[in-house]
Structures are given as structure tokens and as C-alpha cells.
């Protein structure tokens, strides 16, 4: 024998179903908003925070050195970072391939290693051809909102951040070529020019 639900029970079930649908919809909307916010870092289309840091050989380099002159690629990294070790050969290859266009851009690798020695050893082992800076107290990293590495930023000639990415992106060479205004070549990624990325 079946029991019929009372009117209050039916209303309660309808309200519970409506509430469940609303909560699910709201959760999905919040999840999408968080994902979209993470996809576009806060610095995009804003002035890049200024910095002045020493290179590994002791020279001072600042953001102002490049203002009005050339685009700047900044990558925050450390010797102990696995994804950084994947990114650096790609950056090295890109830099060497486009070194004749040095008047158009510069690439600066900003190490957040604990010691100068660790940063220097890693830069030497990876044969980095571009300037390596040491952010001893992570002041620049903090100014750029870096909470994970590698973190890459492209800054235009006017000092505005036009691209930012956290983590290693396998399409990095394509992105750099596109954002820096170089012809995109089919040979993107991997080893090239007799160089090994191992």
C-alpha cells in the first residue's frame, strides 16, 4: 500500500530540489570565475613593477634601463625548480635564435635561489646566454605577485605587462615569437640548431 505525500512534504521536496539546483549553478559560476581570474594575472595591461637587481657578476639592472627602448621578457626561476629546468633550454634556444634582434628585446632570468652560489652554479650548468639576476630577498618576485615558478612576464617598450604565465608552457617559443613580433617559424619547441634540451 502506497502512502501519499502530504502537501507540506511535496512543497519541502520542491524547495529542496530548487535549492540543490541553485547551489550547483552558483558553485559552477564561482568555479568559472576563479578559473578565469587565474588565467589572467592581475598585472596584465598594467605598469610593470619597477626593480633594480644585481646580475650574477655584480652589475645592477633595472626595469628603467629598458623603458622606451625594447620589450623585456622576465622569467622568475630557481635552481631547485623542475619545470624551470624544462623552461630554460627553450628560453636559451629562443634567445640564441633571435640574438640578432637584440635591439628589439631582452630576456632576464631572475633567480629566487637562497644563495648566489646556487643561482650561479645552475646558470653555468644550463649555459644561459642572457643576463641572470639574483632576487636575494624576493622583492621583485613579491612585486610581480609570483607565488609559483617558473613565472614569465612580457613587458612592452612602454613598461606595460602584455603577457604573464605561471608554470611551463609547451608553446612558449610560439608565444614569445608572437608577443615579441617575430615571424613564427614551424620549428617551435624541442631541440634545434644542434643543441640538446636534455
C-alpha positions in Angstrom: 0.0 0.0 0.0 1.4 3.4 -1.0 1.3 6.4 1.1 0.6 9.7 -0.4 2.9 12.6 0.4 1.2 15.5 2.1 1.2 18.9 0.6 3.8 20.2 3.0 6.1 17.3 2.2 5.7 18.0 -1.6 6.5 21.7 -1.1 9.5 20.8 1.0 10.8 18.4 -1.7 10.3 21.0 -4.4 12.1 23.6 -2.3 15.0 21.2 -1.6 15.3 20.4 -5.4 15.2 24.1 -6.3 17.9 24.8 -3.6 20.1 22.0 -4.9 19.8 23.3 -8.5 20.6 26.8 -7.3 23.6 25.8 -5.2 25.0 23.7 -8.0 24.6 26.5 -10.5 26.2 29.0 -8.1 29.2 26.7 -7.4 29.8 26.3 -11.1 29.7 30.0 -11.6 32.2 30.7 -8.8 34.5 27.9 -10.1 34.4 29.5 -13.5 35.1 33.0 -12.1 38.1 31.6 -10.1 39.5 29.8 -13.2 39.1 32.9 -15.4 40.8 35.1 -12.8 43.7 32.6 -12.5 44.0 32.6 -16.3 44.7 36.4 -16.4 47.1 37.6 -13.8 46.4 40.9 -12.2 49.4 42.7 -13.9 48.1 42.2 -17.4 47.7 45.6 -19.1 49.2 47.4 -16.1 52.5 49.1 -15.5 55.2 46.5 -14.6 56.6 47.0 -11.1 60.0 48.6 -11.1 63.0 46.7 -9.8 66.8 47.0 -9.5 68.7 43.8 -9.1 72.3 42.6 -9.4 73.4 40.3 -12.1 75.4 37.3 -11.1 78.6 39.2 -12.0 77.6 42.2 -9.8 76.2 44.7 -12.3 72.9 46.5 -11.5 70.0 46.1 -13.9 66.6 47.8 -13.6 63.4 47.9 -15.4 64.0 51.6 -16.2 67.1 50.5 -18.3 64.7 49.2 -21.0 61.9 51.7 -20.8 61.2 53.2 -24.2 63.9 51.1 -25.8 62.8 47.4 -26.1 60.5 44.7 -25.0 61.5 42.7 -21.9 60.9 39.1 -21.1 61.3 38.3 -17.4 61.3 34.8 -16.0 61.4 34.0 -12.3 63.1 30.7 -11.6 65.3 28.8 -9.1 67.9 26.0 -9.4 65.7 23.5 -7.5 62.6 24.0 -9.7 61.9 21.1 -12.0 59.7 23.0 -14.5 62.3 25.8 -14.6 64.8 23.3 -15.8 62.4 22.4 -18.7 61.8 26.1 -19.5 65.4 27.3 -19.5 66.6 25.3 -22.5 63.6 26.6 -24.5 64.4 30.2 -23.5 68.1 29.7 -24.3 67.3 28.3 -27.7 64.8 31.2 -28.5 67.3 33.8 -27.3 70.2 32.3 -29.4 67.9 32.1 -32.4 66.9 35.7 -32.1 70.2 37.3 -30.8 70.5 39.3 -34.0 67.3 41.1 -32.9 68.8 42.2 -29.6 67.7 45.8 -30.2 64.1 44.6 -30.1 64.0 42.6 -26.8 66.0 41.4 -23.8 65.4 38.4 -21.7 66.2 38.5 -17.9 66.2 35.4 -15.8 65.5 36.4 -12.2 66.7 33.8 -9.7 65.0 33.4 -6.3 67.5 30.9 -5.1 68.5 31.2 -1.4 72.2 31.8 -2.3 74.1 33.5 -5.1 76.2 30.4 -5.4 73.2 28.1 -6.2 72.0 30.5 -8.9 75.4 30.9 -10.4 76.0 27.1 -10.5 72.7 26.4 -12.2 73.1 29.3 -14.7 76.6 27.9 -15.6 75.4 24.3 -15.9 72.5 25.4 -18.1 74.8 27.7 -20.2 72.3 30.6 -20.0 73.4 33.3 -22.6 71.1 36.0 -21.2 71.5 38.1 -18.1 70.7 36.3 -14.8 69.7 38.4 -11.9 69.5 37.4 -8.3 66.5 38.5 -6.3 68.0 37.8 -2.9 65.1 38.8 -0.8 62.4 38.0 -3.4 61.4 41.7 -3.5 60.9 41.6 -7.3 59.1 38.3 -7.1 56.7 39.7 -4.5 56.1 42.9 -6.5 55.2 40.7 -9.5 52.9 38.5 -7.4 54.9 35.4 -8.1 53.7 32.6 -5.9 54.9 29.7 -8.1 57.7 29.3 -10.6 58.6 29.4 -13.4 56.7 32.7 -13.8 57.1 34.5 -17.1 56.2 38.1 -18.0 56.5 40.1 -21.2 56.7 43.8 -20.8 56.3 46.2 -23.8 58.6 49.2 -24.5 56.2 51.5 -22.5 56.6 49.4 -19.4 53.2 47.6 -19.5 52.8 43.9 -18.9 51.4 42.4 -22.0 51.7 38.7 -21.1 52.0 36.6 -18.0 52.1 32.9 -17.3 52.8 30.7 -14.3 54.3 27.3 -15.0 56.0 25.9 -18.0 54.0 26.3 -21.3 55.0 23.9 -24.1 54.0 26.5 -26.6 56.5 29.0 -25.1 58.6 29.6 -28.2 55.4 30.3 -30.3 54.1 32.7 -27.6 57.4 34.6 -27.4 57.7 34.9 -31.2 54.1 36.1 -31.4 54.3 38.6 -28.5 57.7 40.0 -29.4 56.8 40.5 -33.1 58.9 37.8 -34.7 57.9 35.6 -37.6 56.5 32.4 -36.2 58.6 29.5 -37.6 57.4 25.9 -37.8 60.4 24.8 -35.7 59.0 25.6 -32.3 59.8 23.6 -29.2 62.3 20.9 -28.7 66.0 20.9 -29.5 67.3 22.6 -32.6 70.4 24.1 -34.1 72.5 21.1 -32.9 71.5 21.9 -29.3 70.1 19.4 -26.9 67.4 20.2 -24.4 68.4 17.4 -22.1 
